[in-house]
Each structure stands twice: as structure tokens, then as C-alpha cells.
């Protein structure tokens, strides 16, 4: 039997592959989720965030350098976290790949109660040399329009970031790893308020303020959400859009 992904097929007994972003789509609006996963309707795509992708790549290069050395990064040492070192594992590179997580060594878990294969691609893992536990790490990039000081996770829309951290920590625990309840967001904030010159003689250098934010993961919502997804995939009709769904409001007015 072929892998079960893309449009849901109730007659395919293989685990249905569903990414972290698709799970987030369901949390935001079950109707939009149903349109994509059951009806096969593809929503308009948005342009990629190339600057964000670039900071992710550069951060990973930096931490990979110290991963090979089995040493803490100077940034972590400077902020009192010298006990955290980039984690080494034979499958680490595969865990960072968000697409096509069908192979057993990818970052996914088969949930037996719902026959869902849930997964994605994480940014990094740090080993706590004091506790021998692992901390899931997520890189984020932005450029605050106001000089409001350090970044936090208080904005309502950042709940999706927290759920991402929750899910990846949950998956790694299910895969048998000793994952600490604390994960870390490493936030890069493009500093548009700096007085230093941006354009140099040969190139331009953008400065970033870096914030390390600890976050205590919450798994309470995860399995209940899987059960709701299982039922929604088998609905005969599309469920209603959530009250604040922009697509639902658009469809109501055409």
C-alpha cells in the first residue's frame, strides 16, 4: 500500500501523514483544514520569508560548528547557559527536514488511536550537561517596528509558536528521548533603531538583537486535537468556519 498523504482517503489503511503546519491549520479553522485535506482544495500560497530562512540557516551553521566540537556556543556561555551544548545524533539532520517524513528515522510519530502520522522539522536540540535531558530549540526572526525592549511570547498570534514547541517536544518524547519540559526560542530581532551604519563600502550589515526565551511546554491539547482531527476527516460535510477565519468571511461574502 502506498503512503497515505495529501488528500485523505478513508480506504487507505496506512497512517495518514499530517504535518505540524496542517495540525495548526486545524486548530485555527477545522473548515479550512477539511477543505484542504478532504476536499483537496489548495489555498493560495504566500511568498516565502527569505530573510527568516537565511537567519535559520546561519544560526544552524553556527551551532553545527560547536556541535562538532561538543562545546557550548559563546552566546550561551555569555548568558549563563554554558551547560547547554548542541546535541549530536546520527539522525539529527533528518529531524530538521520538514518535508516527506515517511521514513522511520524522520521526526514523526504514529499515533495508534487515530492512525495519524504526525511530524515536521525542528530547528535544533540542545543537550543539558547537568541533567542529561534534551531541550527542543526553535529559531525565530522578526524586526520590531517599535523599540519595545526584549521580545516575549505574550502576543496572541504567538500561540502557534508555543503549539509548535509543544508538538515537537511531545514527538521526541514519544520517540523515546528524555526531553525536558523547558524548550527555548532563540529570537533574532533585526535592529532598525541602531545608530550604526547599515551600508558599508563593500557590503551591508544588518544587526540583530538576540533574545533567548525559555518556554514550559504543554501537552494537554495534543491528543484531544488528534481525536478531533480523526473525526473531522470522516465528516460527510464541511464543518463551519471559525468566527475569526478570514477565508470563511470571504466565502460568506461572495
N, C-alpha and C positions, 0 to 999 in steps of 0.2 A: 504494500500500500504506500502511495506517495505521501510526502509530508503534508500536514494539514495547516495551511496558512493562507493569507489573503481572505477571499470571500468564504464565509463559514459554510460548511457542507455537513448537514446533520447526519448524513450517511457515511461519513468518513470517521472510522473509529480511532484514528491516530490522535495524539494530543494536539489540541488546537493552539498554535503558536500565537502569542499575543505580547506585544512589546510594552515596555513601560509607558511610552507615549500613548499607545492605544488605551491602556488602562486609565490614564489621565483623561483621555477623551471621554471615557465612560463616566468618570466622576463628575466632569463638567456638564455633560449632557448625554443621557442614555439614548436620546433620539438620534443625535448626530453619530454616535457610536454605531447604532443599529443601521443607519443609512450606509455607513462605510463597510462594516463587517458583514452584514447580512444582505443588504440590497446591492452592494457593490458600487455605490456612488462615491466617486473620488472628489473631495473638496479641492478648491483652488489652492495651489501651493503658494507659499510666500518665499521671497528671496532668502538665501542663506545669510547668516550673520558671520561674515568672513573675518572680521576683527576678533570676534569672540572665539572663533575656531583657531585663529592664529595664536591667541594667548594660551589656549588649551594646549596646543602643540608645543609652544615654547616652555610652558610650565612642565609638561611631561618630559621634555628633553633635559631640563634642569634636574628634575627628581630622578630620572633614569641614570644620570651621571652618578648620583650618590647612591642609587640602588646598587649599581655595580661595585661601588666602594664599600657598601654595607655601613654607611655612615649617615648621620643626621645632616640635613641641609643647614647651611649657615643661617638662613631665615628662621628656621625652627629653633636653632640654638640661641639666636639673638632674642627670641621671645619666650625663652624658658621651657622649650619643648625638646631639649636635646635627647630625651629618652624615646623620641619618635623617629623611626628610620623608614625609608621607602621599602615596602615589602617585596621580597623576591619569591616567585613561584614559576614553575615551568609553564603554566597556562595563563600567566598574567596578561600577556599581550592579547590572547584570545578573549579574555574577560573585558578588555577595553573596546572590543568591536561590537557595535550595537546591531549590525545587520546580520541576518542569516544565523540565528543562534540555535540551529538544529543539532549540531554535534554535541556529544556528551561533555566535552571539555570547555564548552562555552558557558557564559554567565546566565544560566537559566535553571529553573526547577519545574518539574512536572507535579502539579497539584492533583493528587489522586481523586479527591472528592468531586472535582469538576472537570477533570481531564483537560485542564488548561496547562500549557507550557508557557510560563511567564519568564521574561528576561529582558535584557538590554545590554548596555555597555557602560561600565563605570569609568571614572577618570583616574582614580588612584586608590591605593591602600597603604596605610602606614602601620608598621609594627610597633607596639608599645613594649619596649625592652624591660620595663618594670613589671608589667602584668602578663606579658607574652600574649596579649589579646590584639586583635586587629581593629583598626579604625577605618571605616569607609570614608573616602575623601571625594568631594565634588568641587570642581573648579567653576567659578562664575566670573563673568566680566560685565562691566557697566561703565557709565560715565555720568555721575550725578549732576543734574542741572543746577543744584543748589549746594553750596558748601555747608552741608549739614553735619559734618563730622563723620565718625565711623559708621559703616553700613551695618544694618541689623536685618533680622528676618521678620519684622513686625508687619510689613505690608501684606494686605490680604492676598494679593496675587502670588506671593512667595510661598503660599501653602503648597503649591505644586512642587516647589523645590524640596520641601520637607517630605512630601509623599515619595518623591524620587529617592531620597536618602533612606526613608523607611523601607521601601521595597528592596533596594539593593542590599541593605543590611540583612533583611529577612531572608532573601535568596541565599546569601553567603552562609548564613547560619544553617539553612536547610541543606546546604551542600556539605555541612559538617565542619565548618570553620568556626573558631572561637572568636566571635565578633563582639566587640564592646558595644554597649548601648549608646555610647557617645560617638557621633560622626563629626566630621569637620568640613565646613565650607571655606574654601580659600578664594576670597573675593578680590578681583582686580578692578580698581576704580580709576578710569582714565582721568587724570587731573587736569581739568580745563581751567583751573584757577591758579596754576603755578605761575610764578614770575620768571621762571627760566625760559630761555628762548627755545622755541619748538624747531624752527628751521635753522639748520647749521650750514656750513659752507658746502658740504658734500651730501648730507642727508638730513632727515628729520627724526627727532627722538621724542616720543610721547612718554611722559612719565605716568606711572600708575601708583596709587596708594593701595597697599595690600592689607587686607583685614582677614584674620583667621577667626572664624566663628564656630564654637562648639555647639552641637545640637543633640539633644537627647531623643533618640528615635522612639517612635510609637507604632506598634504593630497591630493595635486593636482594630483598625479599619480594614486590614488587608483581606483576611479570609472571608469576611462578610461581603466585601466587594466582589470577590471571585464568585461567590454563590449568586449574587445578583447578576453578574455578567453571564453566568451559565444559564440562568432563566431568561434573560433578555435575548440571548442568541436564539432561543427557541420560541420567541413570541411569533404569533401569526401576523401581527400588525405592528407597525412602528409605534413606540411609546411616545408620549408628549415631550416636547422640548422643555427644558428648564426655563423658569421665568426670565432669567437674565441672558439666555442664549441669543447671541446676535444673529445667527443663522435662522433660528426659529422666528425671531421678529421680522427678518427679511422675508421669509416664506409666507408669513401671515399677511404681508402687505403687497403681494403680487397677484 
